[in-house]
Each structure stands twice: as C-alpha cells, then as structure tokens.
Amino acid sequence: MEGMAKNVKKSKEYRKPSQFQDHQVKGLQAAAQKRESSSNPMLLITAGLVTCAFLFVYYHLLVMHQMTDLSNGLAMPDQRVFGYTVADIEILRGVMDTDATGQLNYLHKTAGLLFPLLTALFSMLVFIRWIPNRQMRWLAWAAPLLFAVTDLWENFAIDSLFGADLNEGTVALASVLTTVRWVTLFITAALIIGLGARRANKALINKMAEVRNQQS
C-alpha cells in the first residue's frame, strides 16, 4: 500500500508541471485570439472615424470657407452655430447669384450627405464596442442619430431659403436645425473622445501593472 501511494504521488508530481504549462499555453493562445478578434473590427471602425474627420475638414473648414468667395465674405448658414435671422438670409440672397446657390445645393447633396451618414454609422459602431451596458448604449446612440437626422433635414431647409419667398417660420426652422446639428455633433465627438481617453488610460494602467509584475 505504501509503495502504491508513493507511485501515485510521484506520478502526480511528474504530470503537474506539464499540465500547468499546457494550461498556460492554452490561456495565452486564447488571450491572443481574443485580442486579435477584438482588434480587427476596431481597425475598420477607426478607419471610418478617420474618414469622417477628413470629411469634416473638407466640408466645413475647406469648401464651406471657400464659399465665402461667392458671398462677399459672408458665412454660409451651415456655419452659423448660433443660428441666423431673416435679415441674415436676405443679405445672403442679395449677394449670392444662381451659380453660388447652385454650388451650395451641390455641396449639400455630396459631402453634406456623406458626412452625417458616415459619422452616425461609425459613432454607433464605436459605442457598440465600447459601451457594454445596453441602456447606456441607447442613450449614447441618441446623439449621432439626432445629428444625422437634423443635418440632412437642415440641408433641405437651407436650400429652400434660396428658392422661395422668405418667411420667419422657414428661417426659424432652418436656424434651429443648424444649432441642434452642431450641438449633437459636439456631443457625439465628446463621447468618442471621452470613451477613447478612458480606454487608453485603462490600457496604460494595465500595461504598467503587467510590467511591474514581470519585474517582481
């Protein structure tokens, strides 16, 4: 009996290191696969967000700024974050000819269409990846969804200001849409930047803890 007990004990002691190493290897492989599977979608989402940033620069900072050459230096309604009045639009209508208003309408149908749709899409994908709580995710989705809807609606509202008789109601609607659009865009950007900074900080802390564990 004692000999059998010794044999069992020796056998356990012999197998234990091998089992432990196999378990470590499998754990490392599983962690690597998990990191790889989670990083691939984020690469596509990151590329989409970068595209949205370039569209913002192109649409708002480049092309809309160039439109001031066709309006005697006056900013387009899209750029007036705090809205505008009937008098503001009347002044624009007086200095912008048919070619200028046609150019503005063309921008609304091209970059003005792509920017809100892509921004809403990739922002929502980011929130899916970074916000595990479903209720919080729905709240976060409200900002990009509202931005896309108001942006597209605003494009039609502004174009109508240059093709028909002005009245306070249509101008007020377009003005409110412009302000809401900018507010929801700022909120969306702030959420993405805040969540990204939080995740980066958490990753840095985990990396420093890992380095300390390896050194100890």
N, C-alpha and C positions, 0 to 999 in steps of 0.2 A: 504493500500500500504506500509506504513512504517513497519507494522508487517511482511508482506511478505519479505520485504528487509532484516529485522533483521533475519528472519528464514533462508534465503538463505545465509547470511553472516555467521551465526552460523554453518550452515551445511558445508560450505566451510572450516571454521576454524577447524571443527571436523574431516573432511576427510583428510585434508592436511598432518598432521603428519604421518598418516597411509600410505598414498600414498608415502610419502618421504621415509619411512622405507622400504616399499616394493621395491621401486626403488633401494635403497641402497643394499638390499639383492640380488636382481637380478643382479646388477652390480658386486658385489663380486663373485657371483656364476659364472658369465660369465668370469670374470678375472681368476678365479681359473681353469675353464675348459680350457681356452686358454693357461695358463701356463702348465697345465698337458699335453695337446695335443702337445705342442711345446717341452716339455722336453723328452717325450718318444722316439721320433726319435733320439734325441741328445744322449740319453743313448746308443743306438745301435752304433751310429757313433763314440762316444767316446771309446766304447769297441773295435771297429775296429781300431781306431788310436793307442790304446794301444797295440793291437796285432801287428800292423806294427812296432811299436817301439821295441817290443821284437824280431821280425824277424830281424830287423836291427842289434840289438846287437848280436843275434845268428849268423847271416850270416857274417857280416863284422868284428865284434870285437872278436868273438869266433872261428868259424870254419875256416874263411879265415886266421886268425892268426895261427891256428894250422897247416894250410897247409905249413907254413914255415918250419915245421919239415921235410917235404918231398922235400924241395928245398934248403937245406943248408942255411936257414935263409933268403932267398930272398923273397920279397913280390910278391904276385900274380899280374898279370896285372890289375885285377879288382880294386886293392887297390891303384894303382898309379894315383893319382888325376891329375897330370900334364902330364900324358902320358908316352910313352916309345918309344924306338928306336928298329931297327932291332938287334943291338948288345945286347940290354937288353933281347930280346926274345931268341936269340941264347944262351945266358948264361943260361937262364931258361931251355931251351930244353936240354942243356948238363947235367944238374944236376937232372932233373925230369925224372923218368922212366915211364913205361907204367901204372903201378898202380897209380902213382901220377897224371898223366894226366887224367886217368880214374876217379879218385876221384874228380878232378876239374870239369870234364864234368858232373858228377852226381850231384854236388852242383848246377851247372847252371840249371839243369833240375828240381830241387826240390825247395830249398829255393830261388835260383836265379830266379825262375819263379813266385813263390807266392809273394815275396816281392814287385816287381814293380807293379804287377796287383792289389794287395790289397791297396798299397799306393796310386795309381792313383784313384781307386774307392772311397775310403773313403775321400781322399782330395777333390775330386769333390763334394761329398755329403756335406762336410763341407762348401764349397763355395756356394752351393745352399742355405743352411740355413743362412749363414752369409753375403752374398753379394746380396742385393735386386736388384741392377741395372744389367740388362741383359748384357749390353756391358762389364761392368767391370767383370762380372762373366765369360764371354767367355775369356777375357784376362787372368784371374786367372787360368782357366782350361788349358790354353796352357802349363803351367809348368808341372803339373803332367802327362798330355798326352804325352808330348815330353819325359819326364823322362821314362815312361813305354816303349815307342817305342824304344828309344835308349838303354835302359837297356837290353831288350830282344834281340835286334839286336847285341849288344855288346857281349852277351853270345855266340852266334853263331860265331861271328868274332874271339873271343879269342880261342874258341875250334879249329877253323880252323888253327890257328897259330901253333898248336902242332901236326897236322896231315898231313901236306903237306910241300912242299918246301917254304921257306920264300922269300918274295919279299917286296920291300919298299911300294908298294901300299897297300897290305893287312895289313901290320903292321901299316901304317899311318891311314888307315880307322879305325882299332880297337882302336888305340890310341886316335883319335878324338872322337869316340863314348864314350870311357871311361871318357874323360874330360867333354864332354857335359852332360853325365849322372850324374856326380857328381854336376855340376853347376845347372842343373834343379832340382836335389834333394834338394840342399841347398835353392834354391828359393822357392820350394814348402814348405819346413819346415819353412822358414822365414815368408811366407804368413800366414800359420796356426798359428804360434806363435804370429805374429803381430795382426792378427784379434782377436785371443783369448784374448790377453792382452787388446786390445781396448774394447772388450765387457765386460771383467771383471772390467775394470776401470769405464765404464759407469754404470754397475750394482752397483758398490760400491758407486758412486756418488748419484745414485737414492735412494739407501738404506739409506745413510746419510741424504738426503733431507727428506725422509719419517720419519726418527727418529726425526728430528728437528720439522717437522710439528706436530707430535704426542706430543712432549714436549711443544709446544707453545699453 
